[in-house]
Amino acid sequence: MPTHFLFQHGESDAILTTTSEQYAVLLHQLVKRFRDAGFNAPFYVSRGAKCDYVKPNNIAGIRAGQLAAVNEALDIRPGPDTDMI
């Protein structure tokens, strides 16, 4: 069984029109599926929305959604800011 999950996703959402609220809700749904399948390791949500190949329009919204997704009850924790790498 894994001991940790690092969730690195947001680049395609930053290109689309995904809102911060939608991002957090969808991530909570994904984590609940993992929990229902018996995976209880903490999820670390990286803050990343930058894409070098296209001009994303929604970086701030996705980064806000990544912060909003942090949830103690689901053991979703803040991860690294991978946009800074």
Secondary structure, 3 states (H helix, E strand, C coil): CCCCEEECCCHHHHHCCCCHHHHHHHHHHHHHHHHHCCCCCCEEEEECCCCCCCCCCCHHHHHHHHHHCCECCCCEEEEEEHHHC
